[in-house]
Amino acid sequence: MIITNARIVTFDSRNRVLDSGEVEVSATGAIGRVANHIPWSSSEEVLDARGRLLMPALINCHTHLYSTLARGMALPRRAPGNFPEILEQLWWRLDRALSSDDIYYSALAGLVDYAKCGVATLLDHHSSPNACDGSLDIIEQAFREAGLRGALCYETSDRNGPESALQGIGENVRFIRKRAEKIKAKENDNLIGAGFGLHASFTLSDGTLREALAANKRLHAPFHIDRKSTRLNSSH
């Protein structure tokens, strides 16, 4: 395919801006030549961009797809006055309520929105304490259906107790091993990666951090850490 009549921002080593350029796209989706004009035959499929902006896709380095369906959600009590109250009244209640279906549809809806906004790669930090086991597989399915790339991890946290923290560690380890086995078997398609999630720093004890480090010692996966800093109420 040849895309014509596009305003192109290349973000390459020359950082070019072509006011009316053309881009060659191979059958595999790989980008070929980028120039003001590319010689092409009448047999080529041609797409006229009609002057629209064309640039490499964006990357979101930290997102929570499970929160997609919470947009505009009204809270029954007074509006939160600070960040701890937002967590306690909304996000920590929401993630505990998630089912497998909720995980799938919130991920899929969020990915569709990202694709429409030009984002093709996301690092997703997931949390669903009452539907933890296998949750990253569900999100992987949504990524594959949407055709976007992702690096997935599960939130490890002490806020729901030590058993929940160990479940989070286990889900990270399971998914990291699954991706490693795919790579070893040469079945990896480079669409999905795996990391080890820690979220957030103020909800993690030194003991849980040591457990996570020990679990990841032989896996050598990257840690994805949310370093929010705040104080919780004494009840937490």
N, C-alpha and C positions, 0 to 999 in steps of 0.2 A: 504494500500500500504506500502511496505517496500522499502526504498531507500538504496541501498548498495554501497560499494566501494566509499565512499565520504570522502573528507578531511573536517572535521567538526570543525567549531569554534562555541562553544555553547553560549558564552556570558552569561552563567548562574552564579550562586553563586560561582562555582568552576572554572569558566573561562577555561574550558577544550579545548584542541585541539586534535582531534582524526585523526590520519593520514589515517586510512582506517576504517571508522565507518559506522553505520547503523542507520536509523531513521524510526520510525513507524509513519505513517500518517493515521488518522481515516477517515471514510467515510464523516465526516463533515468538513474535512480539518484541524482538531486539531492535534497538534503534541503530540505523545505519548512518547514511550521510545526512548532514545538516548544512544547508547552504541557501543562498539567495535564490538559486535555481539549480535543480537536479534534472539531468536528462532522463526522460522516462518514455516508455513506449505506450502505444494506444491500448495494449493488453493489460496495463497496470490498473489496479483499482485506485481511484483518486478520490480524496475527500477534501472538499473546499472548506477551510476553517472560517472563511468570511471575516478575516481580520481579528479573530479572537486570539487571546493570549495563550501561548503554548510554552510550557516549561516542564522541567523534571518534577515528578511528584514530590509532595511534602512528606515529612516524617514527624510523627507525634511521639516524643520520647517518654511520655508518662500519661497514661489515661486509665480510667476505670469504666469499662464498658457496662458493667452491671448497673451503673447509675443512669443509663440512657433514659429509662422509662420514668425517672423521677423528675423530669423537667416540668416546672410549674406546679409541682406537688404542694398542696396546701397542708399546713400543720394544724392540728386541732387546738393547740395551745398558743400562747403568745409567740410572736416571732423571736427566734434566737437572737441574743444580744452579743454573742461572741463565738469564737470558733469552737470551744468545747461544747457549748450548747447546740451548735449545728450538728456536731458529731453525735451527741447523745440523743437529740430529738429527731434526727433524720437518718443520717448515714448508717449509724450502728444499729438502728432499728430496721432499716431497709435490708441490709445485707443478711441479717439473721432470718428474714422472712422469705428469702429467695428459694425457689424450687428449681428443679432441672429445667423445666420449661421457661421459667423466668430468665434463667441464665442464658439460654439459647436465644430467645427472642430479643432480649435487651442487647446482646452482642450483635445480632444480625441487624437490628434497626440502627444501632450506632455505627456499624461498619458501612451501611448504605449511605448514611449521612456523611461520613468521612470521605467516601469515594466521590460523592457529589461536590465536595469542597476541595478535591485535588490531593487528598492525603492517601497514600498507598501503603505506608508502613507504620505500624503502631506497636508500642511497648505497653502491653496491658497488664495491670496489676489487679488481680481478681480477689474477691472475698465473698464467700457464702458459707458461714460456719455450720449451718444445718443442712447443707448440700455440698459438702467439701469434696468427698471422694469422687474422682472422675470428672470434676467440674472443668478442668483445663481441656479435657477431650471434647467436651461440649462446645467450648469456645473455639477450639481448633476447627470443628465442623463448620461453625459459622464463618470463620475466616476463609475456609476453602470454598464455601458456597458463594461468598462475596468476591473471591479472587484477589484478596489483599494479603500482604505479608504481615507477619506478626511475630513478636517475641513475647511469650506468655509466662507468667509466674503466679504463684498463689501467695496471698498475704499471710505471713507468719506473725502472730500477735499473741500477747498474754491477756488481752482484755476479756476473753471469754473463758479463761482458766487454762490450766496446764494441759489438760487432755486436748482441748481445741488447738493449742499451740503445736502439740505433737502431730495432730492431724494435718495441720498446715505444712509442717516440715515433710511429712510423708507424701503429701500430694505433690510438692515440689520435686522431691526425690524421684517419685514414680514417673512424672512427666519428663524430667530431664533424662532418665534412663531410657524411656521410650524413644525419645528423639535420638539419643546416642546409638541405640540399636538400629534405628532406621539408617543412620549415616553409615554404620559399620556394614550393614547389609546392602549398601549402595542404593537404598530406596529413598534417600533424602531428596526432596525437590526444592530445597532452599526457600520454601514458602513460610515455614513455621520454625521458630527457634524457641529455646527454653532457657529460663533464668531461675534464680532462687529469690523469692520475694520476702522482704522484711518491711512491715508497715504497721505503725510508724515507729520512729525511734523512741518516742516517749511511752509507748505501750509494750516495750520489750525489756525483759529483765536480762541481767548479765548471764543468768543460767540458760535461758532460751537462746541467747546469742551464741553461747558456747555450743549448745546442741546443734544449732543450724550450721555453725562452722565445721563441727565434726562430721555432720551428715554430708556436707558438700566437699569434704577434704579430697576424696578420690574422684569426685565427679568433675571438679574444676569448672563449674558453671559460674557465670557472672552473677553477682548479687545485685538485685534491684531494690534500692533502699529509698523509702520516703523519710526525709529527715525533718518532718514537721516538729516544731518545738512548742510546747504549751504545757499548762498545768491543768490537770483534771480535778473534779470535785473529790473530796476525801473518800466518797463511796467507791471510787475506782482505784 
